[in-house]
Amino acid sequence: MKRLSIYTFTLLLGIFWMMSNTTNVKAQQTKKIILAGYKHDPPVPTSGSGLATVTLHGDTLTVKGKFEDLSANYSGAYLMVSIRGQSGNQLHRLKAELNEDKTGGKLLGKENRFVLSKAQKALLKKGGFYINISSFENQKGELRGNIGPLGK
């Protein structure tokens, strides 16, 4: 039996590694979500804004991002489920690290990971999730971002 040279072995190992990582990358989907007051119905007048990144990897959904300039102190951030013709329902409360004046902050991905059920993944695939950030002046939500269809 012929032995492989170290070069051939390393090359084959590299090809195997690239192929296995390519499969993992395909299984992961990411979307950038703009968070704004005009996305509410009716629109919320605010100077606040934000950007979130939502990643689905297998059954795990991760939310990270930042927001700023809320009209009053932050009161909460939520991953919401929206069914057409109905107001949204809270699925998960998002954890935020607030800035000094409490009108902005960061959503840290490591603290905002959620394993989704089969039914929740089906809703996400249909575009039934959104992010809602509330202030004490706008308790029903000041910033909103629709996640849109995500998943296979």
C-alpha positions as CSV (number, residue, x, y, z in Angstrom):
1,M,0.0,0.0,0.0
2,K,1.4,3.4,-1.0
3,R,1.7,6.0,1.8
4,L,0.5,9.5,1.3
5,S,3.0,12.3,1.5
6,I,2.5,14.9,4.2
7,Y,1.7,17.4,1.4
8,T,-1.1,15.2,-0.1
9,F,-2.5,14.5,3.4
10,T,-2.6,18.2,4.3
11,L,-4.2,19.0,1.0
12,L,-6.9,16.4,1.4
13,L,-7.5,17.5,5.0
14,G,-7.9,21.1,3.8
15,I,-10.4,20.1,1.1
16,F,-12.4,18.1,3.6
17,W,-12.4,21.0,6.1
18,M,-13.5,23.5,3.4
19,M,-16.3,21.2,2.3
20,S,-17.6,20.6,5.8
21,N,-17.5,24.4,6.5
22,T,-19.3,25.2,3.3
23,T,-22.2,22.9,4.4
24,N,-22.4,24.7,7.7
25,V,-22.4,28.1,6.0
26,K,-25.3,27.1,3.7
27,A,-27.4,26.0,6.7
28,Q,-27.0,29.5,8.3
29,Q,-29.1,32.5,7.1
30,T,-28.6,36.1,8.2
31,K,-30.7,39.2,7.7
32,K,-30.1,42.9,8.6
33,I,-33.2,44.6,10.0
34,I,-33.7,48.3,10.1
35,L,-35.5,49.4,13.3
36,A,-37.6,52.6,12.8
37,G,-40.7,54.3,14.1
38,Y,-42.3,54.5,10.6
39,K,-42.5,50.7,10.5
40,H,-45.3,50.8,13.1
41,D,-49.0,51.1,12.1
42,P,-49.7,53.9,12.7
43,P,-46.1,55.3,12.4
44,V,-44.4,56.5,15.6
45,P,-42.7,59.9,15.3
46,T,-39.2,59.4,16.7
47,S,-35.6,60.4,16.1
48,G,-34.7,56.9,17.3
49,S,-33.2,54.3,15.0
50,G,-31.4,51.0,15.1
51,L,-30.1,48.1,13.1
52,A,-30.3,44.4,14.1
53,T,-28.8,41.3,12.6
54,V,-30.9,38.2,12.9
55,T,-29.2,34.8,12.2
56,L,-30.9,31.4,11.9
57,H,-28.6,28.4,12.3
58,G,-30.4,25.1,12.5
59,D,-33.1,25.6,15.1
60,T,-31.4,28.5,16.8
61,L,-32.3,32.2,16.2
62,T,-29.8,34.8,17.3
63,V,-30.6,38.6,17.5
64,K,-28.0,41.2,17.9
65,G,-27.7,44.9,17.1
66,K,-27.9,48.4,18.4
67,F,-30.4,51.3,18.8
68,E,-30.2,54.9,19.8
69,D,-32.0,58.2,20.4
70,L,-35.3,56.9,21.8
71,S,-37.8,59.7,22.7
72,A,-37.7,58.5,26.4
73,N,-35.9,55.9,28.5
74,Y,-35.9,52.4,27.2
75,S,-38.5,50.1,28.6
76,G,-38.0,46.8,26.7
77,A,-37.1,45.0,23.5
78,Y,-39.0,42.0,22.2
79,L,-39.1,39.3,19.5
80,M,-42.7,39.4,18.5
81,V,-44.9,37.1,16.4
82,S,-47.3,38.8,14.1
83,I,-50.3,37.1,12.6
84,R,-51.9,39.0,9.7
85,G,-54.8,41.2,11.0
86,Q,-53.8,40.9,14.6
87,S,-51.5,42.8,17.0
88,G,-48.3,41.0,17.8
89,N,-47.6,38.6,20.6
90,Q,-44.4,38.6,22.6
91,L,-42.3,35.4,21.9
92,H,-39.1,36.4,23.8
93,R,-37.9,39.4,25.7
94,L,-34.6,40.6,24.3
95,K,-31.8,41.5,26.7
96,A,-30.2,44.9,26.1
97,E,-27.1,46.6,27.4
98,L,-28.1,50.2,27.8
99,N,-26.0,53.3,27.2
100,E,-25.5,55.9,30.0
101,D,-28.7,58.0,29.3
102,K,-30.8,54.8,28.8
103,T,-32.2,55.9,25.4
104,G,-30.1,53.5,23.4
105,G,-28.0,50.4,23.7
106,K,-26.9,47.0,22.3
107,L,-28.6,43.7,21.8
108,L,-25.9,41.2,22.5
109,G,-26.2,38.0,20.4
110,K,-24.8,35.7,23.1
111,E,-27.7,36.8,25.4
112,N,-30.4,36.7,22.7
113,R,-30.3,33.1,21.4
114,F,-33.5,31.1,21.2
115,V,-34.2,27.6,20.1
116,L,-37.3,27.6,17.9
117,S,-40.0,24.9,17.8
118,K,-41.1,23.5,14.5
119,A,-44.2,25.8,14.5
120,Q,-42.1,28.9,15.3
121,K,-39.7,28.0,12.4
122,A,-42.7,27.8,10.1
123,L,-43.9,31.2,11.2
124,L,-40.4,32.7,10.7
125,K,-40.3,31.2,7.2
126,K,-43.6,33.0,6.4
127,G,-42.2,36.3,7.7
128,G,-44.2,36.3,10.9
129,F,-41.6,37.7,13.3
130,Y,-40.6,41.3,14.1
131,I,-38.4,43.1,16.6
132,N,-40.1,45.8,18.8
133,I,-38.3,48.2,21.0
134,S,-40.3,50.2,23.5
135,S,-39.7,53.4,25.5
136,F,-41.6,54.7,28.5
137,E,-43.2,57.3,26.1
138,N,-44.1,54.7,23.6
139,Q,-45.0,51.6,25.6
140,K,-46.5,49.7,22.6
141,G,-43.3,50.2,20.6
142,E,-41.1,53.0,19.3
143,L,-38.9,51.1,16.9
144,R,-40.0,48.2,14.8
145,G,-38.2,45.9,12.3
146,N,-39.9,43.2,10.4
147,I,-37.7,40.1,10.1
148,G,-39.3,38.9,6.9
149,P,-39.1,35.4,5.5
150,L,-36.1,33.5,6.9
151,G,-35.4,29.8,6.9
152,K,-35.9,26.8,4.6
